[in-house]
Amino acid sequence: MFGLTEDQETLRREVRTFAEREIAPHVMRWDEASEFPADAVKKLGPMGLMGVILPEDLGGAGLGYVEYVLAIEELSRVDGSIGIIVAAHTSLCTNHIMIAGNDEQRRRWIPKLASGEWLGAWGLTEPGSGSDAGGARTTAVRTTGRDGDAWELNGSKTFITNGRYADLAVILAVTDPAKGTHGGISAFVVERGTPGFRPGKKENKLGLRASDTSELIFEGCTVPDAHRIGEVGAGFRDAMRVLDGGRISIAALSLGIARGAFDAAVKYSQQRRQFGKAIAEFQAIQFKLADMATELDAAWLLTMRAARMKDAGERVTMASSMAKLYASEAACRICDEGLQIHGGYGFIKDYPAEKFYRDVRLCTIGEGTSEIQRMVIARELLGSKPSRG
């Protein structure tokens, strides 16, 4: 049912080869130093991996979410930091412009982003509003700039992937406080170097340490009305459409990290000997591996279903939330068991198990926590809507 085409298999092999050649040798150095892998990210552009889901006439690869999932999975199998850098750039920032922007805006920004010439970020979360987007405090007020209608942004965003390195960011800001999420939030493109816009604190994280996560600060930052993406007040609605695809990204990220942990556990169990034989010969280890493999396949199938529905133009709110929920939680269990199979060696940095264990923890939190995913799924099942905002 979910077999891959020859072209898709070729893409998977090419990304895996690239990841093992260009990323794997540097993973622990990047992680220890919290170093952004700028050179590796630049190499993704010519491969088409920074614009997998974007149309060819805008500089993208013209492929679909199935191919996108494969790319994110293979990158994350080696280093989840690379996976989340690409995911935030592609399915959040660039895709928001693709979904809600006009033709002029798409032609202006997407070719630079899809080619990898520019790196993008997406700003929704704030210090006081994580899951509660209606609690946003960053404001955008109409004003008059040198070239006509403009907006002045004030406030801050937090936990922004690519924040310090992005050439542009799509920012959600409150334009009508009285309307909350139902018509009170709008989206704006802010380019690097715009007066009043600067990165703030870089977060010192548990995992995915080579991925930059920073504050974005706006102090009297003025952007022209031509930088407004979508209708005034439609920002939250458009953001939810973006997140339908973004949750497929996190499911793919989860799959990749889990697959890396599983592969490492299988290899270790075949090499590690105790009581005169490989630990893979013990039933306790075999049962762990069997459960890990089964959960990995189940997560892959849910994710692939959501990706194919997205490619078919179907509504994927529930399918993407299910994929994100299950894949992220299954990945946490798989990485936990992978570390357990390594025993004491799983607790030290000479083996990859501890890094997978740290990296995967973000997957049940980012782009909607597991609790939020359960709320979304339940609302879809029951046909209900949020009562506030």
Rosetta blueprint (number, residue, H / E / L):
1 M L
2 F L
3 G L
4 L L
5 T L
6 E H
7 D H
8 Q H
9 E H
10 T H
11 L H
12 R H
13 R H
14 E H
15 V H
16 R H
17 T H
18 F H
19 A H
20 E H
21 R H
22 E H
23 I H
24 A H
25 P H
26 H H
27 V H
28 M H
29 R H
30 W H
31 D H
32 E H
33 A H
34 S L
35 E L
36 F L
37 P L
38 A H
39 D H
40 A H
41 V H
42 K H
43 K H
44 L H
45 G L
46 P L
47 M L
48 G L
49 L L
50 M L
51 G L
52 V L
53 I L
54 L L
55 P L
56 E H
57 D H
58 L H
59 G L
60 G L
61 A L
62 G L
63 L L
64 G L
65 Y H
66 V H
67 E H
68 Y H
69 V H
70 L H
71 A H
72 I H
73 E H
74 E H
75 L H
76 S H
77 R H
78 V H
79 D L
80 G H
81 S H
82 I H
83 G H
84 I H
85 I H
86 V H
87 A H
88 A H
89 H H
90 T H
91 S H
92 L H
93 C H
94 T H
95 N H
96 H H
97 I H
98 M H
99 I H
100 A H
101 G L
102 N L
103 D H
104 E H
105 Q H
106 R H
107 R H
108 R H
109 W H
110 I H
111 P H
112 K H
113 L H
114 A H
115 S L
116 G L
117 E L
118 W L
119 L L
120 G E
121 A E
122 W E
123 G E
124 L L
125 T L
126 E E
127 P L
128 G L
129 S E
130 G L
131 S L
132 D L
133 A H
134 G H
135 G H
136 A L
137 R L
138 T L
139 T E
140 A E
141 V E
142 R E
143 T E
144 T E
145 G E
146 R L
147 D L
148 G E
149 D E
150 A E
151 W E
152 E E
153 L E
154 N E
155 G E
156 S E
157 K E
158 T E
159 F E
160 I E
161 T E
162 N L
163 G L
164 R L
165 Y L
166 A L
167 D L
168 L E
169 A E
170 V E
171 I E
172 L E
173 A E
174 V E
175 T L
176 D L
177 P H
178 A H
179 K H
180 G L
181 T L
182 H L
183 G L
184 G L
185 I E
186 S E
187 A E
188 F E
189 V E
190 V E
191 E E
192 R L
193 G L
194 T L
195 P L
196 G L
197 F E
198 R E
199 P E
200 G E
201 K E
202 K E
203 E L
204 N L
205 K L
206 L L
207 G L
208 L L
209 R L
210 A L
211 S L
212 D L
213 T E
214 S E
215 E E
216 L E
217 I E
218 F E
219 E E
220 G E
221 C E
222 T E
223 V E
224 P E
225 D H
226 A H
227 H H
228 R E
229 I E
230 G L
231 E L
232 V L
233 G L
234 A E
235 G H
236 F H
237 R H
238 D H
239 A H
240 M H
241 R H
242 V H
243 L H
244 D H
245 G H
246 G H
247 R H
248 I H
249 S H
250 I H
251 A H
252 A H
253 L H
254 S H
255 L H
256 G H
257 I H
258 A H
259 R H
260 G H
261 A H
262 F H
263 D H
264 A H
265 A H
266 V H
267 K H
268 Y H
269 S H
270 Q H
271 Q H
272 R L
273 R E
274 Q E
275 F L
276 G L
277 K E
278 A E
279 I H
280 A H
281 E H
282 F L
283 Q H
284 A H
285 I H
286 Q H
287 F H
288 K H
289 L H
290 A H
291 D H
292 M H
293 A H
294 T H
295 E H
296 L H
297 D H
298 A H
299 A H
300 W H
301 L H
302 L H
303 T H
304 M H
305 R H
306 A H
307 A H
308 R H
309 M H
310 K H
311 D H
312 A L
313 G L
314 E L
315 R L
316 V L
317 T H
318 M H
319 A H
320 S H
321 S H
322 M H
323 A H
324 K H
325 L H
326 Y H
327 A H
328 S H
329 E H
330 A H
331 A H
332 C H
333 R H
334 I H
335 C H
336 D H
337 E H
338 G H
339 L H
340 Q H
341 I H
342 H H
343 G H
344 G H
345 Y H
346 G H
347 F H
348 I L
349 K L
350 D L
351 Y L
352 P L
353 A H
354 E H
355 K H
356 F H
357 Y H
358 R H
359 D H
360 V H
361 R H
362 L H
363 C H
364 T H
365 I L
366 G L
367 E L
368 G L
369 T L
370 S H
371 E H
372 I H
373 Q H
374 R H
375 M H
376 V H
377 I H
378 A H
379 R H
380 E H
381 L H
382 L H
383 G L
384 S L
385 K L
386 P L
387 S L
388 R L
389 G L
